[in-house]
């Protein structure tokens, strides 16, 4: 028998996917399992904080206490543990691990086209595909609730996004492996890319969503973060941005150690990228507070210049730890955390950052793992506050399409398509889970509010 004749057909792969329903019925995806009586979400957040910069944790809690949507962004571990207690399909692929709606962004591809893709991979790992779908749908429901939509509207938004994921993964199952690999949401060619997935009126709404993105490109960042006063240096803005020579707490990297991480990380780049990086010289560095869930991780920004001071380049050096997926499933990765993140991003993103890589800093018996990427690359984010119901539906569809494309790159699109099927059985189950998780998120948010009021956690003012 030849290798070609032994390959499963598309129909066979779909049948294999349908067979997985015996292990995890699609209706089971709608069940939010109860927690043990002893489970304390605040304690789990505090446990995470034990490995972070303690002085920055009050900022993390302050940001999470802004509203339930902000809180949700910081609860990847808590939700992963909730998901691990429930039924999961055996269909494991490379997942984001934190696919909430704010982790999808616009940024520049290596060809300098504006693309829309997943853009946060701190929690990426191999896991059940539906964990990402549930994380996305629940975030859409929480956002819809935050915007004052009715319960019916929230359910409809989740159901629509679930359906778009299902129909998109079915379309990707029909495409060749290379078509899956090269598919991207290129804003400049959005009509031919998405023509088979969205109606013309929907595509016009996609344009509306894109126009509402707020830009944070390199030039703007340079003007905001860098000063020429007394020489080129990063502006101090404690505690959010503190130059290396002004850090007073213990445990952070020294400037020399940080530069050594950057120098060593270059070995994980391709030869041409290393050659390009050598054309830049580091001139200053600072510790930077980023995001919501990431606050407290050891994170730095390095300012480099190329031709002259008018040729700036920022690198972000961010601490990497075990993923929330691995912690929830009780697994240990076979690779260093920084490498895990880089592998995941390269696997899931259609146009990954050409400067993404990893390195480890060792101090005696202790090792700290980092991944490195560009701090800004014409990155733009969607301001959820300015999305009405119709635009939030469109945004959910875009994210669902991108997520299906990212999952298809693992080569199991046909099996996932077979498992989900042609009907809306899975859509309704996933939407039911998402609306149930809205209530759990609200309860957890209230628990964090009580912890702050009782002085159990310190909150920045």
For each residue, the residues with C-beta under 8 A, 3 or more apart:
1: 5 6
2: 5 6
3: 6 7
4: 7
5: 1 2
6: 1 2 3
7: 3 4
8: 12 13 16
9: 12 13
10: 13 14 173 174 414
11: 14 15
12: 8 9 15 16
13: 8 9 10 16 17 173 414 415 418
14: 10 11 17 18 173 414 415 417 418
15: 11 12 18 19 418
16: 8 12 13 19 20 415 418
17: 13 14 20 91 414 415 416 417 418 419 420
18: 14 15 21 418 419 421
19: 15 16 22
20: 16 17 23 24 89 90 91 415 419
21: 18 24 25 26 419
22: 19
23: 20 89 90
24: 20 21 28 29 87 88 89 90
25: 21 28 87
26: 21 29 419 420 421 425 426 429
27: 30 31 425 429
28: 24 25 31 86 87 429
29: 24 26 87 89 130 134 426 429 430 433
30: 27 428 429 430 431 432 433 436
31: 27 28 86 87 433
32: 82 86 433 436 437 440
33: 82 85 86 87
34: 85
35: 39 82 85
36: 39
37:
38:
39: 35 36 44 81
40: 43 44 447
41: 44 45 75 78 444 447 448
42: 45 46 444 447 448 451 456 457
43: 40 46 47
44: 39 40 41 47 48 77 78 81
45: 41 42 48 49 61 64 74 75 77 78 448
46: 42 43 49 50 457
47: 43 44 50
48: 44 45 51 52 77
49: 45 46 52 54 57 60 296
50: 46 47
51: 48 321
52: 48 49 56 57 60 295 296 297 298
53: 56 57 249 251 252 296 297 298
54: 49 57 296
55: 58 239 249
56: 52 53 59 60 239 289 295 296
57: 49 52 53 54 60 61 295 296 457 458
58: 55 61 62 457 458 459 460
59: 56 62 63 239 240 289 295 296 460
60: 49 52 56 57 63 64 74 292 293 295 296
61: 45 57 58 64 65 448 452 457 458 459 460
62: 58 59 65 66 459 460 461
63: 59 60 66 70 74 292 295
64: 45 60 61 70 71 73 74 292 448
65: 61 62 70 71 445 448 449 452 459
66: 62 63 70 71
67: 70 71 146
68: 71 72 142 145 146 441 442 445
69: 72 73 139 142 143 146 384
70: 63 64 65 66 67 73 74 292
71: 64 65 66 67 68 74 75 441 444 445 448
72: 68 69 75 100 138 139 142 441 445
73: 64 69 70 100 102 139 291 292 293
74: 45 60 63 64 70 71 292 293 295
75: 41 45 71 72 78 79 293 441 444
76: 79 80 97 98 123 135 293 324
77: 44 45 48 80 81 324 327 328
78: 41 44 45 75 81 82 444
79: 75 76 82 83 135 138 324 437
80: 76 77 83 84 97 123 131 324 325 327 328 329
81: 39 44 77 78 84 85 327 328
82: 32 33 35 78 79 85 86 437 440
83: 79 80 86 88 128 131 134 328
84: 80 81 88 328 329
85: 33 34 35 81 82
86: 28 31 32 33 82 83
87: 24 25 28 29 31 33
88: 24 83 84 128 130 131
89: 20 23 24 29 128 129 130 419
90: 20 23 24 128
91: 17 20 128 129 130 412 415 416 419
92: 126 127 128 129
93: 126 127 129 407 410 412 416
94: 124 125 126 344 347 348 406 407 409 410
95: 99 124 125 126 127 128 129 131 132 325 407
96: 99 103 118 120 121 123 124 132 135 344 348 403 406
97: 76 80 121 122 123 124 125 127 131 132 135 323 324 325
98: 76 103 120 122 123 135 293 324
99: 95 96 103 104 118 132 133 135 136 139 399 403
100: 72 73 103 135 136 138 139
101: 104 136 139 140 143 382 384 395 396 399
102: 73 139 381 382 384
103: 96 98 99 100 118 119 120
104: 99 101 116 117 118 119 382 398 399 402
105: 116 117 119 379 380 381 382
106: 114 115 116 187 210 213 378 379 380 381 382
107: 114 115 117 119 377 378 379 380
108: 112 113 114 115 377 378 379
109: 112 113 114 115 184 186 350 351
110: 351 354
111: 351
112: 108 109
113: 108 109 186 187 188 189
114: 106 107 108 109 186 187 188 210 378 380
115: 106 107 108 109 184 185 186 187 350 351
116: 104 105 106 185 187 210 398 402
117: 104 105 107 184 185 349 350 351 402 406
118: 96 99 103 104 121 348 349 402 403 406
119: 103 104 105 107 349 379
120: 96 98 103 123 291
121: 96 97 118 124 341 344 345 348 349
122: 97 98 293 294 318 320 323 341
123: 76 80 96 97 98 120 323 324 325
124: 94 95 96 97 121 323 325 340 341 343 344 345 348
125: 94 95 97 323 325 326 331 333 340 344
126: 92 93 94 95 325
127: 92 93 95 97 131 325 329
128: 83 88 89 90 91 92 95 131
129: 89 91 92 93 95 132 133 407 412 416
130: 29 88 89 91 133 134 430
131: 80 83 88 95 97 127 128 134 135 325
132: 95 96 97 99 129 135 136 403 407
133: 99 129 130 136 137 162 165 400 403 430
134: 29 83 130 131 137 138 430 433 434 437
135: 76 79 96 97 98 99 100 131 132 138 139
136: 99 100 101 132 133 139 140 161 396 399 400 403
137: 133 134 140 141 158 161 162 396 430 431 433 434
138: 72 79 100 134 135 141 142 158 433 434 437 438 441
139: 69 72 73 99 100 101 102 135 136 142 143
140: 101 136 137 143 144 157 158 161 392 396 399 434
141: 137 138 144 145 154 155 157 158 434 435 437 438
142: 68 69 72 138 139 145 146 437 438 441
143: 69 101 139 140 146 147 384 387 392
144: 140 141 147 149 153 154 157 389 392
145: 68 141 142 148 149 154 438
146: 67 68 69 142 143 384
147: 143 144 384 385 387 388 389 392
148: 145
149: 144 145 153 154 157 389 392
150: 153 154
151: 154 155 435
152: 155 156
153: 144 149 150 156 157 389
154: 141 144 145 149 150 151 157 158 435 438
155: 141 151 152 158 159 431 435
156: 152 153 159 160 393
157: 140 141 144 149 153 154 160 161 389 392 393 396
158: 137 138 140 141 154 155 161 162 396 430 431 434 435
159: 155 156 162 163 424 427 428 431
160: 156 157 163 164 393 396 397
161: 136 137 140 157 158 164 165 393 396 397 399 400
162: 133 137 158 159 165 166 400 426 427 428 430 431 434
163: 159 160 166 167 424 427
164: 160 161 167 168 197 396 397 400 401 404
165: 133 161 162 168 169 400 401 403 404
166: 162 163 169 170 417 420 421 424 426 427
167: 163 164 170 171 197
168: 164 165 171 172 197 400 401 404 405
169: 165 166 172 173 404 407 408 413 416 417 420
170: 166 167 173 174 417 420 422
171: 167 168 174 175 196 197
172: 168 169 175 180 183 404 405 408 413 417
173: 10 13 14 169 170 408 413 414 416 417
174: 10 170 171
175: 171 172 179 180 183 408 413
176: 179 180
177: 180 181 411
178: 181 182
179: 175 176 182 183
180: 172 175 176 177 183 405 408 409 413
181: 177 178 409
182: 178 179 350
183: 172 175 179 180 193 350 405 408
184: 109 115 117 193 350 351 405
185: 115 116 117 190 193 194 350 398 401 402 405
186: 109 113 114 115 189 190 193
187: 106 113 114 115 116 190 210
188: 113 114
189: 113 186 192 193
190: 185 186 187 193 194 203 206 207
191: 194 195 203
192: 189 195
193: 183 184 185 186 189 190
194: 185 190 191 197 198 203 206 401
195: 191 192 198 203
196: 171
197: 164 167 168 171 194 401
198: 194 195 202 203 206 397
199: 202 203
200: 203 204
201: 204 205
202: 198 199 205 206 394 397
203: 190 191 194 195 198 199 200 206 207
204: 200 201 207 208
205: 201 202 208 209 390 391 394
206: 190 194 198 202 203 209 210 394 398
207: 190 203 204 210 211
208: 204 205 211 212 391 394
209: 205 206 212 213 382 387 391 394 395 398
210: 106 114 116 187 206 207 213
211: 207 208
212: 208 209 382 383 386 387 391
213: 106 209 210 380 381 382 383
214: 380 381 383
215: 220 378 380
216: 220 221 376 379 380 381
217: 220 221 376 377 378 379
218: 221 222 312 313 314 376 377 378
219: 222 223
220: 215 216 217 223 224
221: 216 217 218 224 225 314 375 376
222: 218 219 225 226 312 314
223: 219 220 226
224: 220 221 235
225: 221 222 234 235 241 301 303 314
226: 222 223 232 233 234 235 284 303 312
227: 230 232 233 234 235
228: 231 232 309
229: 233
230: 227 233
231: 228
232: 226 227 228 283 284 303 305 309
233: 226 227 229 230 243 283 284 303
234: 225 226 227 241 243 284 285 286 301 303
235: 224 225 226 227 241
236: 241 242 243 246 286
237: 240 241 242
238: 241 242 246
239: 55 56 59 242 289
240: 59 237 288 289
241: 225 234 235 236 237 238 286 287 288 289 301
242: 236 237 238 239 246 247 286 287
243: 233 234 236 246 247 284 285 286
244: 247 252 253 254 255 258 284 285 286 287 300
245: 255
246: 236 238 242 243
247: 242 243 244 252 287
248:
249: 53 55 252
250:
251: 53 298
252: 53 244 247 249 287 298
253: 244 257 258 261 298 300 361 368
254: 244 257 258
255: 244 245 258 259 285
256: 259 260
257: 253 254 260 261 361
258: 244 253 254 255 261 262 285 300 302 317
259: 255 256 262 263 282 285 302
260: 256 257 263 264 361
261: 253 257 258 264 265 317 359 361 370 372
262: 258 259 265 266 282 302 315 317 359 372
263: 259 260 266
264: 260 261 267 359
265: 261 262 268 269 317 357 358 359 370 372
266: 262 263 269 273 274 277 278 357
267: 264 274 357 359
268: 265 339 342 357 358 359
269: 265 266 273 274 277 354 355 357
270: 273 274
271: 274 275
272: 275 276
273: 266 269 270 276 277 354 355
274: 266 267 269 270 271 277 278
275: 271 272 278 279
276: 272 273 279 280
277: 266 269 273 274 280 355
278: 266 274 275
279: 275 276 306
280: 276 277 304 305 306 313
281: 304 305 306
282: 259 262 285 302 303 304
283: 232 233 303 304 305
284: 226 232 233 234 243 244 302 303
285: 234 243 244 255 258 259 282 300 301 302 303
286: 234 236 241 242 243 244 300 301
287: 241 242 244 247 252 298 299 300
288: 240 241 299 300 301 316
289: 56 59 239 240 241 295 299
290: 294 295 299 316 318
291: 73 120 294 295
292: 60 63 64 70 73 74 295
293: 60 73 74 75 76 98 122
294: 122 290 291 297 299 318
295: 52 56 57 59 60 63 74 289 290 291 292
296: 49 52 53 54 56 57 59 60
297: 52 53 294 318 319 321
298: 52 53 251 252 253 287 318 319 368 370
299: 287 288 289 290 294 316 317 318 319
300: 244 253 258 285 286 287 288 316 317 318
301: 225 234 241 285 286 288 314 315 316 317 375
302: 258 259 262 282 284 285 314 315 316 317
303: 225 226 232 233 234 282 283 284 285 312 313 314
304: 280 281 282 283 312 313 314 315
305: 232 280 281 283 308 309 311 312 313
306: 279 280 281 311 312 313
307: 310 311
308: 305 311
309: 228 232 305 312
310: 307
311: 305 306 307 308
312: 218 222 226 303 304 305 306 309
313: 218 280 303 304 305 306 374
314: 218 221 222 225 301 302 303 304 374 375 376
315: 262 301 302 304 355 372 373 374 375
316: 288 290 299 300 301 302 372 373 374 375
317: 258 261 262 265 299 300 301 302 370 371 372
318: 122 290 294 297 298 299 300 370 371 372 373
319: 297 298 299 368 369 370
320: 122 336 337 338 340 341 358 369 370 371
321: 51 297 337 369
322: 326 327 332 333 337
323: 97 122 123 124 125 326 327 333 337 340
324: 76 77 79 80 97 98 123 327 328
325: 80 95 97 123 124 125 126 127 131 328 329 331
326: 125 322 323 329 330 331 332 333
327: 77 80 81 322 323 324 330
328: 77 80 81 83 84 324 325
329: 80 84 127 325 326
330: 326 327
331: 125 325 326
332: 322 326
333: 125 322 323 326 336 337 340
334:
335: 339 340 343
336: 320 333 339 340 358 360 369
337: 320 321 322 323 333 340 341 369 371
338: 320 341 342 358 359 360 369 370 371
339: 268 335 336 342 343 358 371
340: 124 125 320 323 333 335 336 337 343 344
341: 121 122 124 320 337 338 344 345 358 371
342: 268 338 339 345 346 356 357 358 371
343: 124 335 339 340 346 347
344: 94 96 121 124 125 340 341 347 348
345: 121 124 341 342 348 349 352 353 356
346: 342 343 349 352 356
347: 94 343 344 409 410
348: 94 96 118 121 124 344 345 406 407 409
349: 117 118 119 121 345 346 352 406
350: 109 115 117 182 183 184 185 405
351: 109 110 111 115 117 184
352: 345 346 349 356
353: 345 356 373 374 377
354: 110 269 273
355: 269 273 277 315 372 373 374
356: 342 345 346 352 353 371 372 373 374
357: 265 266 267 268 269 342 371 372
358: 265 268 320 336 338 339 341 342 369 370 371 372
359: 261 262 264 265 267 268 338 370 372
360: 336 338 367 368 369 370
361: 253 257 260 261 367 368 370
362: 366 367 368
363: 366 367 368
364:
365:
366: 362 363
367: 360 361 362 363
368: 253 298 319 360 361 362 363
369: 319 320 321 336 337 338 358 360
370: 261 265 298 317 318 319 320 338 358 359 360 361
371: 317 318 320 337 338 339 341 342 356 357 358
372: 261 262 265 315 316 317 318 355 356 357 358 359
373: 315 316 318 353 355 356
374: 313 314 315 316 353 355 356 377
375: 221 301 314 315 316
376: 216 217 218 221 314 379
377: 107 108 217 218 353 374
378: 106 107 108 114 215 217 218
379: 105 106 107 108 119 216 217 376
380: 105 106 107 114 213 214 215 216
381: 102 105 106 213 214 216
382: 101 102 104 105 106 209 212 213 387 395
383: 212 213 214 386 387
384: 69 101 102 143 146 147 387 392
385: 147
386: 212 383
387: 143 147 209 212 382 383 384 391 392 395
388: 147 391 392
389: 144 147 149 153 157 392 393
390: 205 393 394
391: 205 208 209 212 387 388 394 395
392: 140 143 144 147 149 157 384 387 388 389 395 396
393: 156 157 160 161 389 390 396 397
394: 202 205 206 208 209 390 391 397 398
395: 101 209 382 387 391 392 398 399
396: 101 136 137 140 157 158 160 161 164 392 393 399 400
397: 160 161 164 198 202 393 394 400 401
398: 104 116 185 206 209 394 395 401 402
399: 99 101 104 136 140 161 395 396 402 403
400: 133 136 161 162 164 165 168 396 397 403 404
401: 164 165 168 185 194 197 397 398 404 405
402: 104 116 117 118 185 398 399 405 406
403: 96 99 118 132 133 136 165 399 400 406 407
404: 164 165 168 169 172 400 401 407 408 413
405: 168 172 180 183 184 185 350 401 402 408 409
406: 94 96 117 118 348 349 402 403 409
407: 93 94 95 129 132 169 348 403 404 410 412 413 416
408: 169 172 173 175 180 183 404 405 411 412 413
409: 94 180 181 347 348 405 406
410: 93 94 347 407
411: 177 408
412: 91 93 129 407 408 415 416
413: 169 172 173 175 180 404 407 408 416 417
414: 10 13 14 17 173 417 418
415: 13 14 16 17 20 91 412 418 419
416: 17 91 93 129 169 173 407 412 413 419 420
417: 14 17 166 169 170 172 173 413 414 420
418: 13 14 15 16 17 18 414 415 421
419: 17 18 20 21 26 89 91 415 416 426
420: 17 26 166 169 170 416 417 426
421: 18 26 166 418 425 426
422: 170
423: 426
424: 159 163 166 427 428
425: 26 27 421 428 429
426: 26 29 162 166 419 420 421 423 429 430
427: 159 162 163 166 424 430 431
428: 30 159 162 424 425 431 432
429: 26 27 28 29 30 425 426 432 433
430: 29 30 130 133 134 137 158 162 426 427 433 434
431: 30 137 155 158 159 162 427 428 434 435
432: 30 428 429 435 436
433: 29 30 31 32 134 137 138 429 430 436 437
434: 134 137 138 140 141 158 162 430 431 437 438
435: 141 151 154 155 158 431 432 438 439
436: 30 32 432 433 439 440
437: 32 79 82 134 138 141 142 433 434 440 441
438: 138 141 142 145 154 434 435 441 442
439: 435 436 442 443
440: 32 82 436 437 443 444
441: 68 71 72 75 138 142 437 438 444 445
442: 68 438 439 445 446
443: 439 440 446 447
444: 41 42 71 75 78 440 441 447 448
445: 65 68 71 72 441 442 448 449
446: 442 443 449 450
447: 40 41 42 443 444 450 451
448: 41 42 45 61 64 65 71 444 445 451 452 457
449: 65 445 446 452 453
450: 446 447 453 454 456
451: 42 447 448 454 456 457
452: 61 65 448 449 455 456 457 459
453: 449 450
454: 450 451
455: 452 458
456: 42 450 451 452
457: 42 46 57 58 61 448 451 452
458: 57 58 61 455
459: 58 61 62 65 452
460: 58 59 61 62
461: 62
